[in-house]
């Protein structure tokens, strides 16, 4: 009987599968025709007793899910199920084998059940590839929103929701876009703009444009090459790539791709690494050391997600169920994620600085001017003004509005340390608005996820070329030839009163 489970790129018979697993230290209690039934798997569907099936293999993830970079909830919500389709779309091969001890492998499910699951996964992948191949030429995409529309035309609802989802009512996500529309530009005329230079430095690294790729997780969800597409596209266009702490590919793979690109392009691409302070600090330490030794030029400590979020649409799709248990809760609530560390505070910076070995540290997810002042006081290189793409605290102020507020209250602060804006930018003219008000650069996250989902590496390059064209054109129409010629007098904004 053929055992239709993918292992090291092959379909193997049941006996071959068992021998391979045993040779790798993954013993199985199953032998011959003795399989774990899906009914048995379904009984292990609790946070403290969680099994999942991936490609016919049953894994106990009870002690793993609390440390899952993507959050415990997605695993717990799917405990007791075959998650092959969900899992393979966002994880590279052998992820579980690399991250779980051998005793976590419980055995094999009935091949017919595995076959049905695998067939459904393959059918979906074939559909996605077929529709991706039928997209219009990437060169016909003339705006970032068109790249998103192209990706949304064929991605599954689950994938599209993950990329676009917001916390609760999506107010912050919506305002990220609309905040730029509250300002307009005042161009100067009769100036020689025949030669324009949009280059700058981002996180201390030379960049061809005043934009960078914001750290964004799960690029593999949209395309088989995931973050590697973005590494290639960023290297080939000269912009800085931010690597998510929850990237689909192992950091080692991304760093190796960076080195390959450096050789191919005969240059050194810019790469910064996002840091989450995990409850288990040894895991954070391991990743930071790997990033620093791998040559990243900056660390970006994300400070607005020290606890989980509430992305209602995503939770609905995952089948999450809330509590309806009676009880009067009068004491402190301490049930925070075991991945994100709710204890995170300013004193942790000394520990992180020791790991950084001189690599500059930036805070990502700052809204309040007092936190920017504290960042300066603690000797940090700068701050990224952001509300996490509207995926954390709904109604949190936008990055661009935070920039405006800082400029109005203490414009010298914008010269004392590097300030970046992240969230909602889709046009080159919006980048220039932020630069004119004192930002060093602007980060874009979702646009690059959509671009690589639709067109892979070429989509990333096309997205950069779109922004390049818009930035250069807007600079010329504004009457400037260098970014340092932009100033607040070139922007006027509606003066809302928020009290």
Secondary structure, DSSP 8 states (H G I E B T S, - for coil): -EEEEEETTEEEEHHHHHHHHHHTT---S--TT--B-HHHHHT-EETTEEEEEETTEEEE-TTTGGG-TT-HHHHHHTTTEE-HHHHHTTS-TTHHHHHS-GGGEEEEB-HHHHHHHHHHHHHHHHHHHHHHHTS--GGG--SHHHHHHHHHTTS-HHHHHHHH--STT-HHHHHHHHGGGGEEE----S---SS-B--EEETTEEESSSEEE---S-GGGT-TTHHHHHHHHHHTTT-EEEE-TT-SS-HHHHHHHHHHHHHHHTS---EEEEE--BSSHHHHHHHHHHHHHTT-SEEEEE-S-SS----HHHHHHHT-----------S------SSB-TT--TTHHHHHHHHHTT-EEEEEEE--HHHHHHHHHTT-SEEEE--GGGTSSTT---HHHHHHHHHHHHTTHHHHSEEEEESS--SHHHHHHHHHTT-SEEEE-HHHHHHHHHHTHHHHHHHHHHHHHHHHHHHHHHT-SBGGG--GGGEEE------
